[in-house]
Structures are given as C-alpha cells and as structure tokens.
C-alpha cells in the first residue's frame, strides 16, 4: 500500500493559526510555561494611582478626585483594552440611581490619552472614593478533596483590591459600596464584584446594580449594522449562571451594548457594541438591614492574546481549572438502573472488580433522596457503607425543576398570574414552602446517609415567580436572585462536604463538577454504530470550552429511549465490538461516561475488556485528564484524531486516532506539538511499543507513520 506523505484530510492550519506567531521559540508563553510573576498592587509615588498587575494584564485606577479605571492593558500583546473612563459601578437604592466612582470631562471616547486624566473631574452626584484595602485572595467557599483531582491550589494565588466609596453628600448616610477586584497569578484573569454595607440605622432596598462598566476597544469597526456583531476579545462570564450547558447560553449577566458617549465611532447609527456591562437580568431587589452586607455575583474577565479558536479554548479551560479546580475530579462512574439492595450491591461489586470508582442510582431506579424516613435513610446508609468497604462512592439522582407540584408551590407567571409557561412548562418555586423543604430534605439525607454524589437534574433554570406569598421571596423582582442563591448555596455546601455534583447546567463556578459533554438524548436509541460516531463528535465538539473532566458521555448498556436490540449493548458479550468502541473513545478522551444498566460485564471476556480500558485510563490518567487539542473532527469519511497535551508532565502528549472505515488506513499523521512544550525532538511510542525519536519542524509539528485497523484505533504517547 502506498503511504501518503501528509495527512491530507487534516487542515492543520485551522488548528495552528498561531503558527505564524510562533515560528521561532517565544521566551515565555503562559499556556506552555508557568508564569511565576506574582500579582501585585502598587501605589504611584504621588498617591494618585494604584496599579493591579500580574505581568500578563494590568488595570490602573486613578484615586483623585474620584476613583476610576483609567487603563486596562493586555501586556501579552501590548494592546490597550480600555478606550474611555466610566463609573466603577452603578447602584439603584430605594428607587434612586447612583454612579459609583468614575470621572467626567472626557471629550473623545474613541481612545484615552494618559495626560487627559489629570483634567477630569469628579461627578458630585456619584459615590465618592473613601479608601482602599489590599489583601490576598480568599476561597469563595470550602472544597473538601476526597477523590482524585489535579494538584491545584484553592484558593488560586493572587492579590485582591477593595475600593470603598461613600454616597454623595446628603444621600444614604452610612451606606458604603465596595468595588472588589481579584487578579490571579499566571493567567490573564481578574474578577470583580460589589459589596454594599448598610452602616445606617434603617433598612435600605438595593433594587439593582451594574457591577462592571467597561468602555472597551471595539473588535470591529463597521459603517453599517451587521446581522451579528463581534465583541471585544475578552471572555466574560459570572457565577450567576443558569439554564445552559455552555458558558454562552448560561450567561445572563454579560451585555455588550453601544456606548452613547462614543460619538466618533464609525458605525453610522452609533450601535457598535463596545461597552461591557455586567448586571443581573432582574433585581436583585433585596433589603439590606442595618449592619448587614450584600455581596453581588462575581464577574470574571479573561483577556485573550489571540483570536485563534484552540488557543482561546485552552485559555478558558485554564480559567476553570484556576477558579473552579474541583472540575478536575473525574471519577469513573456507573449508572445502576435499580436501587434495591441486591442490584446496588451487584453494581458495587462489579465496579470494584474492574476499577470503576462511583455508582449513581440513576433516574427511574427507585432511589428517592426526598424520602427522609429514618428507616429508608438507614437502608441507603447501609448501602453507602457497603460501597465504601469496596472502595466505591455511592449516591443518586434527584429531580428539581421540570416537574409540577401544585398551584400553590409552582412558579407564578407574571403575565398570567397563574402557574405554567415556565422554562420547562411547570416548575416548583424554590422560594415556596415546598422548595425550602426540598433542600432541607436533601441536606438531611446527605448528612444521615453519607452519600458521595448527587446527580441533580433540572437544576434551577432561572424561572421568575410573581407570587407574593412564598416565604422565600417577597415578589417578582427578588424571585430570581433568591432562588439562585438557595441552589448555589446548597451546591457550595455540597462542595465543602466533598459531595460530587453531576448537574446538567452551568453551575461549575458555584461548586458543580460535571455536566453533559453535549448530546441529544434520543440519539442513544439509534443503531450502535451511529451512536459511536455521534458520541465521538460530541466529545470533539464539547471539549472546545470544557476540560475532559467537565463533561459526561452516555453508554446505553440496556435500551434507552427506544431503539430495540439494534441500539442496546445487552447481552454485552454479544456486542463486544460496540462496547469496546464506546470504552475506547470515552477512556481515550478522558471523558467519563454514564454506563447505564444493571451490570458492567456478563462474562469473563466482557470483564477483561472493561478492565483493560480502565487500566489504560488509570495508567495514563494525568495526561488523559489534560487538555484536548482538536486535530481532526470525526465525520465517518476518514480517520479522526484528538491530542492530549500537558507540558508539566513526563508524558507531555497522548494522541488517539480512530478509524471508522471498513478498511485499514495507512497514513502519515502530522501532530502539532507546540502545547506539549517540546521544541526540538519528541520520543513517540505507538501503544506499548518502543519509542522513536522525531524531530520537530519550525512550526513544532512532527509527522508519524500510522497503520490503523479497520473500525479500530491506536494511540501515541509523546515524551
């Protein structure tokens, strides 16, 4: 067979768009080499400015005549992010709207020259700068580490800055608004939030707020208005997120809006979305009693140094490992279909035999976490203790939203004044008596039984509620904030206890650990061969913004959503080819799947197959849990490939190649090794063979000859 000289079907330039930037070795790349420059806060000699910097980004604040951001710089590229001065925040208290900090007097809003700042004045109607406080970063909530995870610090190292402001003269005496910043070491990332302290003798109402107003340099300059704008090259999200399985759809606080003061922009109708506002969609409309302090959600701003998709994805994945390191927990788990003692013990025994680490009593199993009858909880505790004796973690499923409780307990539609037309049709209000009792029951159940994992389906999706009689909120405007606060506080409590949280929505920054990698439920009723390729596409597509450990896949050992015998793997021993393909692509990608069924194996041959893939994963766990580079997407027309990379490991890369075709493929495969940290040569072994030395070209690629069997796979380890 003639061997091709190149992997023709792989558009490597789509992957290596940054190659022109890195044709020669860079002295330092924060995605390859650990940046040890500490985050620092320094005040200028004249006392007029304070600078927050970590060597990758820098944010500068003027302190006189009022405090305001006067520079925000991308030190990796040398570009300015900021083009104009805005208030540090906006608060609406007791129906009155106030700017917090900021300066007035800027005439040109297309750019900001440093010498202009001295001529700017303070707005007398805005909150005025009072003082500041410098500190180190503190943990947002505790993380109990009781399972395998990356060795990452919590909290992430860095510096914190708190700017305190007092109200304008004659208004809201005793109220202090603090604008809080954190800047993290080794990553171009900062966080921002507000704290509102009521030092007066009477309660005040915080109607709403905007915690970030950033007049950013526009990404594009268009005369006409396009169908879809491109925003500034900054990734922005907050921990106030719901109803979404990715950072975009779950993001309800990030708004790129036109800047009405930017009169010299090119867009004819002045609609360029060149101003970032971070604010809640509704409320919070909370009462702050005397002596109390309200804390807002946190907005995270990650500054990119490239527009290339893979590099931006690597940066976002690094962000999650930094500010939510529990997402690196990646237990090997099984979904057992029945929650009776015999079925659970069988699942636990089989998991222990083959090296699985967790059993979830799944939906439809009969497991009931809302049942706090002592006798029932004792039964579950006995199973938990049995599982622990085998080295297995045990927990189960609970449904929250997308269910109907009653007219009195469900969310009330503000348009109709009745239940219904919620995000999932009907949904209980978490602030109702039922909702408050639900979380009390779950807390009691966890404490009594010692379960290790909660699979929490239908987590709060952002429903509003117009009820005025629910005890957990006073009306419509505070209903969203109060419900989110209840569920996020519960997740944080679970994180502090070490409870693993499998949640289908974007609650990672509030303590959840895993969500779907991206899949369509009914696809698991398709014929086996289609499930396999579609599943591999889900993994490839789902890991642009997620680490492998952040997503779960699915393996229907028994019939799921229909499909009959053509869709299922049982009897397992009769479908070892399909079962093995699922195991290969899940463990080969480092993405754990929910193996749903009564058992993991039915014969010694089946057991050996499962055990071999578990052994493979455990042997290469560190690199398999590392970032994925997307070499070629699965399409059923040729071989496809992913490449795990981690420059901090001895095994700096592991490529997995799959052949969906009915004939073997012999090919030269070009692998991009820039993010492995290797610069000159690489030792590469195929499977367990002997290593061979390959020389990297000037774009940090190597070309490796491969023979991939029909409907098979192979892997390459890179050192």
N, C-alpha and C positions, 0 to 999 in steps of 0.2 A: 504493500500500500504506500502511495506517495504521501510524504509528510508535508503539510503546508508550512511555509516559513513564518507565517503570522497568524494570530487568532483573528481572522478576518471579520468575524461577526461581532467582535467587541469594539465598540467605539471608545477606545481608551482615552481619547482626548476629551470626551464628555466627562470622564472621571478625573482626568489630570488637566483640568483647565488651568490649574495653578502652576503647571509645569514651567510656563514661561517666567514665572516669578522665581522658581527655584532651580533654574538651570545650573546655578552654582550654589554650593552649600551656604546656607544662611548661618550667621553667627548664633542666632537664637530664635527658635520658633516655639511658642508656648504650648502648641499642640503636640510637640515632639520631645522637647526638653523642659524639665521642671524649672519654672521661673522662681527663683528664691528671693527676688526683691520684695521686701515687706511692704505692706500697705501702711502709708504714713499720713499724718496730718500735721501740717506745718503752717504757722502763722508768719506773715511777712514782717519784715523789720519795722515797718511803720505802723503795724497793727491794723491796717485797713483791709487785708485779705487773709483768707485761710484756704489752704490747698489740700485736697484729698487725692492721693495718687498711689498707684501700685506698680508703676513702670510700664503698664500697658495702656491705661487710661488715666485721665486726670480731670478732676472737677474743681473749679476755682470759685470761691464765694467772696463777694465784696461784703464787708461788715458795716460800712459807713456810707451814707447816712442811714441806710437800712440794709438788711442782709438780702442778697440775691445771688443766684448763679450767674457769673459773668464770663465763664469759659468752661467748655466741656470738650476735651481733646482726645483724639484717637492717637496715642503715642506709637502705635504699631505702624500706622501709615503716615502720620504727620498731619492728618486732616482735622479740621475743626468740625465738631458736631453741632455746635451752637451758632445761631446767626442773630439772636436777639435776646434781650433781657425780659423775663416775665416774672410774675409773682411766684414765690416758692410753693404756694398752695392757695386754695380758696375754701372758705368755710361759710356755711349758712347756719346761723344760730338764732333761734327764736324768730325765724322768718326774715332775718336781715343777713345780707350777703357781704362778706369782707374778703379782700385780698390779704394774704399773709406774706409780708415782706415784699420784695420787688423794688424796682426803681423806675422813675418816669423821666422822660426827656429824650429818649432815643428817637431820632427822626427817620433814619434809614434802617429798615428791618430786613434788608437782604444780606447784610453782614454786620459784624460788630468789631470795631477797632478798639483796642485796649485804652487808648488815650481819651476816648469819649466818656469812659465810665466816670471819671472824676467830675464831669459836668452834670451828671444825672442827679436827680433829687428824689427824696422820699415822698411817697404819696401819704398825706396826713390822714387819709381815711382808711389806711391799711394797718394791719397789725405791725407793730414796730419791734425791731430786734432788741432783745433783752440781754442774753448772754449765750454761751455755748458750753458744751461738755464733750470731752474726748474719752473714749474707752475702747475696750476690746469687744469683739463680737460674743454675744451670749446665745446659748441654744434657745430656739423658739419653743421647744418642748423636749422632754427626755426621749431618748432612744435606747431601749434595752436590747443589747446584742446577744441573742441566744441561738443564732444559726449562722451558717457560713455567709460571709459578706466581704466585700473589698475592705482592705485595711485603710479606711479613710477617717480623717478627724471629724468629730462632731462636738461643738460647732466648728464650721470651717474657720480657719485662721483669717484674721483681717482686723480692720480698725472701724470704729463707729464714731459718728459725729452727730450731736444733737444741737440744733439751733432753736433757741427758745424765743418766743415772741409774745408781747403783751398787746392787749387791744388798744385801738386808738383812744385818745383822751375822751373820757365821759361815756364810754361804752363797755359794758360787760366786765366791770371791775372784778378782778380775781381770777379771770379766765386766762389760762396760758396755753398756747398752741406750740407744740414742739414738732419741728420738722426733722425727722431722723434719717440718717444715712448709714449704710454699711458698705464698705468696699473690701472685696475678698482678695486674698493673695493668689498669684499665679494664674489668674483668669480675668479677662476684661469685663468684669461684672460688678454691679452695685445694686443695692436695694434701697428703697425709700418708702417711708410711711409716716403717718401723723399720730401724735398723741395729744389729746385735748384734756387738760386737767381743770377741774372746776374748784377753784380755791375760794369761791364766794359762799354766801350763806343761803343761797337759794338754788333750786334746780334749774338747769338750762336744757334746751332741746337742740341737739345737733341734727338739723334737718337733712343736710347733705354736705358733701365735700368733694374737692378735686385735689388729690394729693401730689400730682405732678403736672406741671405745665412746662413743656419743653419746646421752645421755638427752634426746631432742628433745620439743618440744611436739607433742602428738598432733594429727593432721589433723582427726579427728572423734571425738566422744565419744558412744558408744553403750552403752546398758544391756545389750542383747542382742548376740549374736555373729552378724555378718552372714556371708553366703556369701563376700564379698570385701571386705577392708579397704582403705581409702585410707590411704596413708602420708604422712608429713610432706612438705611442698612443697619438697623438695630432690632434685636429680638426682644420683645417686651411681653411679659405676662405677669400675672399676680397669683397669689394663693386663693383669691376669691374667684373660684372657677367651678363650673358645673355644667351638666348636660353636654358632654362631649368626650370623645375618646382620643383627642389630639389637642395640642396646645392652641390651635386656631379656633376650632369650633367651641371649645370650652371657655374661651377668653371673652369675658363680658365687660371688662374694665378698661381695655386699651382702645383708645379712639384717636385716629389720625384725622384731624379736622383742618379746615382753612384758617389762616391767621388774618383776621380783619385788618390788622395794622400793617400787613405786608403789602403796601400799595405798589411797589415796584416789581412785583413778580411778573413773569412773562405771560402767565395764563390770563386771557383777556377778561374773564369774569371773576378772577381772583379766587379760584376754587382749589388751588394747589393744596393738597393735604400735608402741610409742612409743619403742623403743630401737634405734638403729642399731649393728650390729656388722659390721665388715669383717674377714673371715677366709677362709683357704683351705678348700675342702671336705674336703681330706685333706692331712696332712703340714704342712710340707714334709719333716720328719724328716731333716734334714741334719746332718752332722758339721761342726763349726767347729773347725778345727785351731788350735793356738796361733799367735797373731799374725794370724789371718785375721778378716775381717769379712763377715758375711752381710747382704745387703740384701733387704728384702721387696719385694713389688709395691707400686705406688702407688695410693692411693685418691683419687679426685677428687670434690670436693663442690661442686656448683653450686647456689647459692641463688636461688630464683625470687622475683620480685616480683609475680607474677600467677598465677592458675590457668587463664588462657585458653590454649587449645591452641597457637595460632600463635605467641604470644609466648614460650611455653615452648620451642617448637621452634626459634625464632630464637636463643634463649639457648644451647641445646645445640649448634646449628650454629656459633655463635660460639666455643664452648668447643673444638670440634675444630679450628677454624682457629687457635686460640691455642696449644694444647698438641700439635697434630699438623699443622702448616701444610703439610706435603708433600701432604696430601689435596687441596690446591688445584691440584695438577698435573692437567691434563685433556687429554691428547693425543688427537688424532683417530686412531682405530685401525681396522685391518682384521684379520680372521681369515682367513688363507690356508689352504686345505684340504690342500695338498700341499707337502711340504718339500723336494722335489727342486729343483735349481738353476734349472731353466727356469721352474717355477711361481713360485718366490720372486722371481726377477728380474722376471717379468711383474707380480706384485703390487706390487713396489717401484716399478717404472716408472709404473704407473697411479696409485699413491698420490702420487708426486711430481708427476704431471701435474695432478691435481685438488686438491692441497693437503692430503692426509692426511699424518700425521706418524709413524705407527708401524705395523709389521706384526708380528703374532703368528702363528707357525707353530703352529696350533691342535691340539687333541686329534684323534687319528686321522690326522694329517698325515704321520706317519713320523718326525717330529722326536724325538730321544732325548737328553735332557740328561744321562742317566746313562751315556752312552757316552763314555768318556774316552780312547778310542783316538786317538792323536795325528793319524792321517790323517783321521779323521772330524771332529775338532775343527778341523783346518786347513780342511776344506771349509766348515764353518759360519763360521769366521773370514773366509774369502773372501767369503761372502755378506754378513756384517756390514759388511765394508769396502766392498762394493759399495753397500749401502744407505746407509751414511754418506756416500758420494760423491754420493748423490742427496738428501741431507738427511733421510733416513728412519732411524728407530730400528728395530732388529730384535731379536726374541727369540722365546721359545716356551714350550710347555706341559710341565708335569711333574706326574705324579700321585703323591701320597704315601699318604694313608690310603685306605680303602675298596678295598683290594687284599690279596690273600693272598700271603705269601712262603713260609713253611714253619712247621711246628710249633715249630721252634727259634727263629725270628725274630719270630713274631707275638706280640701281647699275650696274656698268660695270664689267663683269667678267674678271679678269686679264689674264686668259688663252685664251679667245676668243676675247677680246676687244669689246664685244657686251653685251647687256643685256641678262639675262637668266641664269639658273643654279645657282641661289642664293639659300639660305637655304630653302625658300618657293617657289622656281621656279622663280618668279619675285618679286621684291620688290623695292619701291622707295628708293633713297639715301636720307638720312636725311640732307646731306650737299648740296643737289641740291637746286635750287631755289624753287621748289615745297615743298621740305622738310622744308626749313626755313619758307616758307609762311604758311605751315600746323601748325606749332607751334605758329606762330603769330596769326593765326585764332583761335586756341584753347584758347590761353591766352585772346584774345579779348572777346570770347564767355563766358568764365568763369567770367571775370570781369563785363560784361554787364548784364548777367542773374542771377548771384549769385548761380549757380548750386552747389550742395554739393558733388557730386560723379561723377567720371569719370570711366567708365568701358573701359579700354584701351586694345583692342585686338591687337594681332600681334605687341606687343612692340618690339623695336629694338632687332633682334636676333643675331647680331654680323656680319652681312654681311660686306665684304670689297668692295671697289669700286676703280677701276683703272682710273676713269675719271680724267682729269686734267683741266676741265673747270667748274666743280661745284664750286660755290662760298664758300661753307662751308668747303672744304678741298683742299689741293694742289695736292694730288696724292694718290697712293695706301697706302703708309706706314703710313700716318696720318689719313686715312679714318675711321678706326675702332675707334680710340680714339676720333676723333671729333664727330662722330655720337653718341657714348655712352655719351659723355659729354653733347651733346644737349638734349638727352632724360632724362638723370639723373638730369640735372639742371632744366628741366621742372617739374619733379616729386618733387624735393625739393621745388620748388616754390609752387606747389600744397599743399605740407605738411605745408608750412608756412601759407597758407590761410585756412587750415583746410579742404581741399578737400579730400574726401575719394577716394582711388585708388584701384580699383579691376583690377589686372593685372595678366595675366597668366604666367608670367616669374618671375625669382628670382631677383626682384628689391627691396626687403624689406630693404636692407641697404642703399638704395637711396631714401626711402620715401614711397614705395608702402605698402599696408596694407593687401591685401588678394590675394591668388591665388587658383587655383583648389586644393581640398584636394587630388585629384588623381582619375581620372575617364576616361573611354573611352566613347566618345560622343555617338556612335551608341548604346551603352548598354541601353540608355534610350528609345529605340524603342522596347526593349524586353518586354515580358509579365510582368505585375505589380509585381508578386511575385518574379520574378528573379531580377528585379530592386532593390527591397527592400533588399534582402540579399547581392547582389553585392555592393549596396551602403554602407551597414554596414561594409563590408570588406574594402571598400575604406577608410572609417573613421578610422578603426582599423589600417590599414597599413599606412595611411597618417599622423598619429599623433606620429610616432616614432621620427620625427625630427621637426614637426610643432606643435605649440600650437593649441588648437581647434579654436581660433580666426583667425589663419593664413590661414585657408582653407575654401573654399565654396563647398557645395554639390549642387545637382540639383533635382528638382521635376517637371516633365513634366505634368502640370495640363491639357494642351492640347497636341495634337500629336506633337512629336518632332523626327525628323529623321525617320519618318515612324512608322510602328508597328500597326497602326489602333486602333480600340477600345480596344483591349486586352492590349495595352501599355499605354493608357491615363486614367486620373482620371475624366475628364469631361464625363457626368454630375457628379459633385462632390458628390452630395447627394446619388448617387447610388453606390459609391465606398468608403464609409466612413472607411471601414476596412483597405484598402490600404492607403488612405490618412492619417489615424491615425497612421499607422505603419511608414510612412515617417516622420510625425511630431514627433513621439516618439523617433526615433533613431537620428534625427537631433538635436532636442532640448535636448534630454537626453545626447548627447555627447558634447553639447555646440558648435556644428558646424552649422553655419547658411547656409541655402540652398537658391538657386535662385528658387523661386516659380514662374514658367513661365506660364503665362496665362492672361486672361482678368479679372479674379476675384479670390478672396481667398475663397469665400463661395457663395452658391446659395440658401440655406435655413437656417432657424434659427438653425436647428440641426447641420448643417455644421459649421455655425458661432460659435456655442457653442464649438464644437470640437477644432477648431483652437484657440479660445480664451483660452480654458483650458490649452493647451500646451504652449501658450505664457505666461500665468500666472505662470505655473510651472517653466519655464525658468527664468522669472523675479524674482520669489521668491528665487531661488537657483543660481542666476546669477554668483555670485562671485566664488562659488565652481565649477560650470559647465564650467566657463571660465578658470579654473585652469588646471594643467597638468593631462593627462590621463596615467594611468598605464594599461598595456595590460595583462589582466588576461586570457582570452581565446578568440581566433580568431573565428569569425563566419564561420561555414562550413556547416550548414544545417543538421548536424548529431546529435547535442546536443545543450544545451543552451550555450550562449556566454556571455561574461561579460567584461565591462570596469570599471575602478575605478578612479574617480577624487580625487586628493589629494591636500591639501594645509595646512601645519602646522600653518600658520599665521591666519587662520580663526577660528571662533567658530565652524562652520561645517567643520571639517577637512577632511572629505571624503564623497563621494557620489558614490555608486556603482549602475550601471544599468545592469540588467540581461534580456536577450531576449530569448524567446523560439520559434524557427522556426518550431517546430514539431506539428503534428496534434493531439497530446495528451498532457495532463498536465504532468509536471515533478515535482516530489518531491525529494529534494536533500539537502544534507549538502554542503554548499559552503564555501570554505576556502578563506579568503580575506587577502592579505598581507598589513599590516598597518604601516610598518616601516616609509614610507614617509609622513604619517599623523602627525608624531611627537609624537604620543601616545606611551606609554611604558608599562603600566600595565593593564589598563582597557579601554573599549570603550563603550559608550552609543549608541546603534544602534536601529533605528526605521525603520520599513518597511512602505513605503509610509507615510501616515499621522497617523500611529498607535502610540501606546505608546512605549517609549524607553525601551530597555532591556540592562542590563549590561553584557558585555562579557569580559573574562579575556584573555589577550594576552599571547601566548606561548613564549618560549625563542627566537623564530625567528620572533616575532612581528606579528603573524598571529592570526586570530580569525576564528571560524567555526560557521556559521549561518545556521539554518534550513530554507528552502525555499519551497514554493509551487508556481510554475509559470504556469499560464493557457496556454492552447494550443494556439499557434501562438500569444502569448501575451508577457507581460513584467512585471517587477516590479523594484522598486528601494529601496535602503537602504541609509539613511543618518547616518553619523558617527560623533559623538561628543566626 
